[in-house]
Amino acid sequence: MAVIVKSKHRRCSEKEERPTSKKAKRERRSSDLAEPLLNQTPRLWIPPQAEKRSHSRLYNPADGSSLRTVEAFPEEKNRAYFCVGASQGHLIFLQYFASSESPCFIPFLLNPIAGTHKHPLPKIDVNVFDSPCFKNHAGEFTTGMIRDSLVHKAVLTSDPSHCESSGRFTVVLLGGEEGSRRISICAPFIDFRWSELDRADSAPYRDVCCSSDGFLFALGGNYSVDVWNMRWGEDSDSPEKVTSLAMSVPDPFPVGETDYCVSRFYLVNADVDAVPMLVARIVVEFVDGEGNVVCDPEMEPPEEGSNHPAVCPYRTVGFEVYAMDADRRNWVRAANLGGGGEKHRRALFLGGNHSVSVPAGGGIAADSIYCTDDYWERMDEDYLYGGHDNGVFRLRDGVIGRLDGEFEEEDRFDPPPSWLVPRTAAKL
């Protein structure tokens, strides 16, 4: 693990160039904007933070500016709301309804710029309310625990605002605990219920993503890819399974967990209508205040003048990107994001959101990966960190740094931020 940190993936020092330029933060209100924000570049949705800020904001990674969203969201005053996904310009929430007879979670969609709630969805029938794995030491639900064990990721096949006349959009949930995650879908205007997609040999799944032309890709536990045609509702009553691609991975490959690091995997559409890419995120389990790997955090001395044990949170140290060779059924290591020359370079936005690839330029660095914290299993383990693992990784030299502005100072975000990803014009 030391080899990865020291010789391959490095965190940039104060003197090194950061992946994004640093500018003064400017805060505006969403009502000041005449045009939609999310046609191209993702914004980072930062929910209200306990005892710090009572309103949500949208952070622009291109210039470091901050946009204040419409106020008086119920999500800002009631911790019974949990964000479980971001896709197609919308946030996907679970609302907890406490009832002595039948407590439940009700999903719904929210446009954080307009402040409008849309499309309440069928409740999730799952008996989690007496399970300790969904609650913290105080007996409360947390976003990290909900996303680790209930809804790992939620994505939309297309923008609901553009599909109201046809009703052709589908909500896709990747749910369950790691090692047993499955896919459920709901098309609210076609069939108002959750239906589980047919499982395959590649299940359980690690990640899902949707293309702009109506296909759902699912990454299997063995790095295979299952594909469904989501343009359903007219000639069929369920999505059609198109193919299942058994894929091999190169050697060496960042598989699984060790005592010092863990690998997380994402499936990302490389471009409009293109085959997906596989991205591996390498997270070191314990680092000290200088970013050095710690093998045994219990042996670390406390900070000077403090009786508190040394704080050794987890931290992302790098990414590896693999392109799909569908003919040979191989994942092939990629040196950049996008081909055809510098002008075609792209950037990735990963985390708890619908993973996306966008054109570089306009302040978005080419061949860079913008990431947010999605280590749900450890996010709530300490009150000094969690939701903090946000940054930008440069693929060309393996340097990773924090986002500019307030992210250089904050060590904990609760609830965690999420990329609000662009809308796509679905070809349905």
BAPA-13642 format. One record per residue: x, y, z of N, C-alpha, C in turn. Coordinates in pm, whole numbers, plus 50000, padded with zeros to 5 digits. Example, Ala and Ser with C-alpha at 12.3 -4.5 7.8 and 13.67 -1.06 7.14 Angstrom:
% residues 2
513194943150780512304955050780513204967050780/512854977550708513674989450714512905000350787/
//
This chain:
% residues 428
500824988050000500005000050000500855012550000/502035011750067502925023250068503395026749928/503525016549845503965019149708502935027449633/501675024249653500615031749586500635046249628/500785048549756500705062249806501925070349769/503105064649787504325072549773504755074249628/504655063649545505255064549413504255066449300/502975063849328502025064349219500965074949237/500245074449346499185084049372499625093049486/499715105949461500205115149562499155125849589/499115130349714498285141849747499115154349726/498565164449660499365176049625499685184349748/500875189849752501295198449863500805212549839/501085221349935500635235149923501275242149803/502505237649762503205244349655502855238849517/502225227149512501885221249385500635227549327/500525226949197499335232049130498145223449164/497035229549202495835221949232495055219449103/494255208849101493525205548980492555216348936/492065224549027491175235348991491745248349044/491505259348973492025272249016491255277149138/491925284749222491325289449346490835303749327/489565305949345488995319349334488145322049456/487875334649477487045338449591485655332549574/485105327449683483765321449681482725332349668/481805330449576480725340049557479405332849580/478575338049666477305331549697476165339349637/475325332549562474165338549499472945330049528/471775335349491470545327849508470135321849374/469505310249378469095303649254468055311649180/467275319949249466255328149184466865338849094/468185341349108468835351249024469175345848886/469035332848866469435326748740468235325548647/468445329848523467355329048426467355315748352/468515309348342468625296848268468965285448364/468565273248331468915261648415470425260248427/470865255648542472295254148568472865241248514/472035231148506472585217648497472555211448359/472735219748256472755214148122474095207748089/475175212148154476505207048121477275202548244/477645211948331478585209048439477855205548568/478225194448633477635191248763477955201848867/477045203848961477285212249078477265203049201/477965207149303477985199249426476895204449519/475905196049544474835199549636475325196949778/475355207649859475795206649998474585208850087/474105198550153472915199950237473205208250360/472175212850429472385220350554473225212250651/474125218950721475005212450816474605216250958/474505206451045474075208851182474955219351249/474335229451307474985239951383475945248351299/475925247051166476815254851083476075263350981/475085257350913474415264250804473035258350788/472035266950776470655262350775470075261150635/470865263750531470345263050395471265254350308/470705249350200471485241550104472195250850006/473275245749947474015253549848474435244649733/474715250949621475275244249505476645250249477/477655241849483479045246149465479475243049321/480085252949255480545251349118482025247649118/482395235549079483805231649083484655238848979/484015245248881484765252048776485385265048824/484705272048916485235285048960485175287049111/484705277149186484665278349331483525286649385/482595290949297481465299049345480435290149413/479595296349494478575289049570477225295749548/476235287649517474895292549489473955287949598/473265297249661472285293749763470985289349696/470475277649735469265272449674468025278249743/466875275049686465605279649742465485275049887/465055283949975464995280650117463685273750153/463615269950280462395264050339462085250250281/463105242750240462885228750207462565221250336/461645211850333461475203350450462745195950486/463575192850383464805185450408465755193050500/465565206250509466485214250587466085214850734/464915210150767464425211450903464045198150966/464155187450889463695174550939464705163950901/465385158450998466415148650970465825134950934/464515134350914463885121950870463915120650719/464685129450651464855128850508466295124950477/466475115750381467815110950349468005110950198/469045117650152469355117750010470055104649972/469495097349876470055084349837470505084249691/470485095849625470945096149488470765109649424/471485111849313471365124149234471505120249088/470515124249006470505119948867469575129048787/469985132248665469135139748573468625152948633/469495160248703469115173048759468215172348881/468025160448937467165158549053467925151149164/467485153649286467935145749400466855135549433/467265123649473466315113249513466415111649664/465275113449732465225112949878464385101149926/464695096950048463795088250124463255096350241/461955096050258461335102650372460845091850469/461255093350594460885083450695459585087650762/458605078850761457335081050829457285071950952/457335078151069457285070451193455835067351227/455575054751247454225050351283454345037951368/453535037351471453575025751560453085013251489/452255014851384451695003451314452554999051196/452915008751110453665005050989454605016250947/455725017851017456705027850974457275024150838/457615034250757458095031350623458915042850569/459605040250459460315050350382459545052750252/459305065650221458665069350095459675077050012/460085071949896461005079449810460265090649735/460985101449702460445111849616461605119049549/461295126649443462295134149367462185148849401/463325155749397463365169949431464275177249333/463775188249280464595197449202465095208149297/466385208049337466855217249441466995231649395/466975234049264467075247749215465715254549223/464685247649173463335253249179462685250949315/463185241249391462605238249521461305230749511/461095223649400459835216649379459975201849407/458985196349476458895181949499458095175849385/458595164749332457885158449221457845143349241/456795137649188456705123249171456975115249298/456065115749394456195106349506456155092249452/456935083549511457105069949461456555059949561/456345047449522455825037349614456755035349733/456175032349847456995030249966457865017849949/458935017950024459845006550022459474997150135/459034985350099458634975350197459854967450242/460414971450355461564964350408461564965950558/461794955250629461724955350775463094958850832/463384972050837464694976450886464594983951019/463424986151065463234996051171463704991351308/463864978451325464394973451451465824968251435/466374970251316467724965251289468754975451333/469724971851419470714981351466471664985951357/471784978551245472734982551141472274994951066/471014999351084470525011251017470585023551107/471025021851233470975032951327472315034751396/472555047151443473785049951514473625046651662/474635050351742474615046851884473465053451959/472925064551901471805071451964470455066051916/470465055551834469225049851785468615057751671/469445065751598468945073951489469405068351355/468545070051253468955066851117469965077151070/470925072950989471895082050930471985079350780/472405089550705472525087850560473505076650527/474645076250598475625065850570475085051950590/474365049850698473835036650728472705032650633/471875042450596470805039750501471385035550367/472435042550323473005039750192473905027450192/474395023650305475195011550313474324999050304/473124999650363472344987350379470974987450315/470454999150274469094999550221469095003650073/469445016050043469515020849904470935025849879/471715017649811473105021249785473215032249681/472385031649578472405041849473471045042449406/470645054549365469395056549292469675065249170/469205060949053469415068548929468115069148851/468035078748758466885080448671467315077848527/466425071748448466775069048309466715081648223/465945091748264465855104348192465275114948284/465295127448240464835138648320463305138348332/462755137048452461295136648468460605149148416/461275160648421460665173148375460365172748225/461115164648151460935163848006460105151747965/459605144048060458935131448027457505130848079/456975142048126455645141548189454555137948089/454715142247963453685139247865453695124647825/454895118847810454995104847769455035095247887/455455100348004455575091848121456735082348115/457655084648023458735075048002460005078848080/459945077248206461175077348285461025066848393/462145061348432462155050448529463135053548638/462765050748763463645051948877464285038248902/465605038048914466345025648934467035026149070/466755016549154467385015649286468305003649291/469525005949339470444995049371470424993749522/469824983149574469574982449717470064969549781/470114970049914470564958549990471974960450042/472404951250126473744951850182474774946850082/476034950950101477094946750011477184931450008/477304926149888477334911749871475994905849837/474924913949847473584908949812472744919649744/473404929649683472654940749625471954936549496/470744941549481469904938249366469294951149311/468664950149194468124961849125466604961349126/465994972449169464534974049162464224986449080/463094986049009462724997248923461275001148946/460975013748911459595018648914459445029448807/458485027648717458105037848620456785043748668/456805055248737455615060048809454375061648724/454525065148595453355067548511452895054948437/453665044048453453315031548384452865020848483/453645018948587453345008448684453825013348821/452895017448906453245023949033453555013349139/454655006549120455134996849218456604993949188/457284988549288458674984549269458724970249217/459514968249111459684954949054461164951849049/461524939749085462924935849081463284930548943/464404935448888464864930248760465354915948777/465224908448670465674894448674467154893948711/467454885648808468854884048846469574875048746/470874877148739471694868948650472854863248730/473684855748661474834849648728475794860248781/475744872248721476664882848762476204890048888/474974888248932474494894249056475184887449174/475374894349287474904907749320475704918549247/475114930649244475684941249164476464951249250/477424957949184478264967949250477824982149218/477344984549093476984997949052476064997348932/475365008448904474485009648788474675023348726/474425024248594474385037148526473465035848406/472985047248355472065047348241472665055448127/472415051248004472845058747887471725068047842/472085077647757471085087247710470105081147611/470425069347557469505063147463468705051847525/468605051947659467635043247724468105029547765/469405027947789469915014947833470455015947975/470205005448052470705004348189471854994448191/472994998748249474164990148264474354987048412/474634974548443474854970448581476174963048591/477004967248686478304960948708478144949548807/478494937448762478354925748847479514924048942/479334915049038480364912549136481634907049076/481544900948958482704895448889483174904648776/482764917448783483164927948688482554926048550/481544917448539480774916048417479774927548408/479134928948292478164939748271476884933948214/475764936348282474444932748232473784945248173/473044943548064472444954847993470954952347972/470144962448005468704961947981468274973747893/467284971147808466644981747732465504987247817/465635000047859464645005847949463525013147876/463495012047743462405018247666461225008547661/460515007847772459444998147786458155005447822/457054998247823455775004047859454765004247746/455225002247622454325001647508454124987247460/455214981047418455124967447365455434956747468/455924960747585456244950847688455934956847824/455754948047922455414952648057456624952648150/457814950448097459024950648177460214953048085/461334958148139462514960548056463034947547997/463604948647878464144936947808465634935547840/466034923447883467444920547904468104918947767/469084927647739469724927847608470884918047601/471784918847698472954910347696473594909747833/474484900347849475314899247969476724896647923/477644906047951479014905247904479924900548016/480454888548001481444883648096482784889948061/483354897248155484564904948129485724899848214/486914900348158488124897248235488834910148270/489604909848378490304921648426491814919548413/492574930448396494024929048383494674925548516/495914921348507496704918148626497954926948626/498194935148730497454935548857496174943748847/495254941248939493964948148943493604950549088/493114962749122492824966149263491564959549316/491654946649342490484938749383490364938249535/489134940249583488804937249722489444946149827/489614940449947490084947850062491364941550118/492174950050181493314945450258493214951750396/494244949650478494244955850611494364970950603/494874976050490495184990350483494384998050380/493724991250289492984998650186491784990650139/490894997850069489704991750013489504997649874/488984989649782488694994349646487194995249627/486765006249567485355008249534485265009649382/484145005049323484065004449178482835011849126/483025018249010481965026048946481875022248799/480665022748748480405021148605479975034748553/480675039648448480445053248399480275052948249/479255059748198479125061348054480235070348004/481075065247914482235072747868481845085047787/480775084247712480345095247627478905092147588/478285101347515476915099047472476865086547384/476015077147421475785064847347476995055547342/477995057647425479185049247422479065038147524/479955028247511480005017547610480585023347739/480285017247853480735022947981482195020248010/482725027948104484055025848159483915020348300/484955013448345485045008648482486095016948555/485735022248671486655030448749486825024248887/488065022548928488385017549061488905028949147/488375030249266488785040549362489525033749477/490745038149504491555032249611491495041249732/490975035849843490805043249967491675036950075/492565044950134493375040250246492535041050373/492565030650453491705029850571492075040150679/493365042950696493785052150802494935060950752/494795074150768495875083450739496015093050857/497245098350874497445108150981497185122250928/497485132351008497225146150971498005150850851/499105143950819499935147450704499575139450579/498595130650591498195122550477498995109850460/499815106250560500605094050552499795082050599/500055070550538499335058350573499715054050714/498675050550792498875045650928498455031050933/499375022450976499065008150981498245004351103/498555010451217497845007351342497505020551411/496285025751389495935038851446495985039151598/495825027751665495845027551811497245030351865/498265028551781499635031051824500085045351798/499235053151729499595066951699499475075651825/500465084051857500375092751974499345103651953/498715108352061497745119352047498445132152004/497645141451951498215154151910498745161652033/499745170052010500385177352118499365186052192/499385184852325498465192652407497055187052414/496855174852364495525168852362495575154952421/494515151252493494385137752547493555128852454/493035135052348492205127552254493115118652169/492695106052144493505097352057493725103751920/494785099851854495075105151721493915102251626/493545112351547492465110851451493045105551320/492605093951279493145087451159492005083251067/491455092650992490325089250905490785082050778/489815077250702490095071350571490305082650470/490965079350359491215089550257491465082850122/490845088350015491105083649880492515087749837/493275078449781494635081449736494785080249585/493805074949515493935074149371492795066949302/492815067349170491825060649086492545053448972/491915043148921492365036548800491165034948708/491365037548578490285037648481490515026748378/489435019748342489505008648247488435010548140/488855009148014487935009747901487454995747866/486244995047812485684982047775486074978347633/486694966947619486914960847488485864949847473/484714953547416483574944347410483854932347321/484684934147217484974922947126485774912047195/486794916347273487644906547341487174903647483/486114910747526485564909047661486614911647768/487354922747751488374926547846488154940747896/488554943248021488724956848072490184960548050/490424971647979491774975747941492124988848010/493294989248073493735001348144493765013248049/493165024448089493095036648008494025047348064/494725054347976495665064748018495005078348026/493835079847962493135092847966491645090547955/490895101247964489435100747959488965106347826/488705097747730488275102047599489405101547499/489085098447376490115097647272489955108647170/490735107747064490595117246954491265130546977/492225131447068492935144047086492485151647209/493235162047240493015169747363491635176047369/491115180547255489815187447257488665178247292/488905165147288487845155547321487995149947462/488915155247539489115150447675487895153347761/487725144947865486555146047949486955145548095/485975147348183486165146248328485045137748384/485315130748493484325122248558483905128348691/482635126048727482095130248856481505117948924/482135113949034481795101349101481475103649247/480745094249304480365094649445479045087649463/478185093349545476875087449567475885090849458/476305098349358475455102749247475485092749132/474645095349032474695088348905476015092048839/476955082748827478285085848775478195090848631/478885102048603478785108148471480155112348420/480225113448287481375118848217480915131348143/481665142348156481295155048091482495160348014/482265168847912483395174847840484205183847932/485535183447916486405192247993486355206347932/486865215948009486885229747963486015238548050/486195251548036485405260948116485675259848264/486915256248301487255254748442487235240448491/486715231248411486725217048447487965210748384/488845205148467490135200048421489975187148342/490685186148230490655174148148491325162548220/490845150548192491415138348249491485139048402/490425144448461490345145648607489085138748657/489155134148781488025127548845487645135448969/486445141248968485915148849081485085139149165/485415137949292484775127549373484245132949504/483225126449555482705129249688482765116549772/482655118449901482755107449996481555098049983/481825085249959480735075349958481165062550031/482025064250130482425052750214481375051450324/480195046650286479045046650375479295038550501/480065027750489480275018950603480975025950720/481835035750691482615042250796482255056850818/481285061850745481005076150746480535081250882/479915072850961479335077351088480075071951210/481295066951190481985060451301482615070251400/482835082751360483515092451447482915106251424/482765114051531482175127351517483155137651461/484435133851443485445143151392485625142251241/485115131851178485225130951033484045122950978/483975122250845482855115850776482285125650676/482055121250553481615130350447482725139550401/483955137150447485085146150423485895142650299/485745130450246486655125350144486245130150005/486375143349984485985149649858487245155549793/487345154749662488545160049600488555158749450/489735161449390489945160649246491225152849220/491135142849134492275134449101492695136948957/494005139248935494525141348801495085128048749/494475123148644494875110048592496275110348533/496695121748478497965122348406499175120748498/499075124948625500235123948714499915117748849/498675113348870498325106448994498245115249115/498085128449096497995137749209496535139749245/496245139449374494885141949422494925153049525/493955162149517493875173249611492435176249647/492265184049749490915187749792490315197949696/488995199049699488325209649627488695222949692/488615233749615488975246849667487955252049767/488315262849833487385269849923487225262850055/485985261850100485685256550232486095242050251/486275234750141486625220650152488045218750204/488855229250199490205228350252490215229050405/489115233450463489055235150607488175224950677/487125220350608486145211650672486655197150680/486485190950795486855176950814485645167850829/484445173750834483245165650845482075172550777/481325164950698480075169650639478995159650677/477965164450745476875155850790475555163650777/474725159950677474855149150580475935152250475/476395142050402477455144050305476955150950178/477845157850106477445164149979477325153949867/476735158149755476555149249641476565157449513/477145151949408477135158749278475725158449220/475225170249185473945171249114474285170948966/474005159848901474555157148769473655162848660/474235164948539473485171448430472315163248382/471385170248321470305163548252470825158648118/470185148148065470495143347932469215142847851/469355144747723468185144047634467985129547592/467145122547665466955108347638466265106247502/466765096647428466205093547296465205082247310/464045085747356463045075147379461965075747273/
//
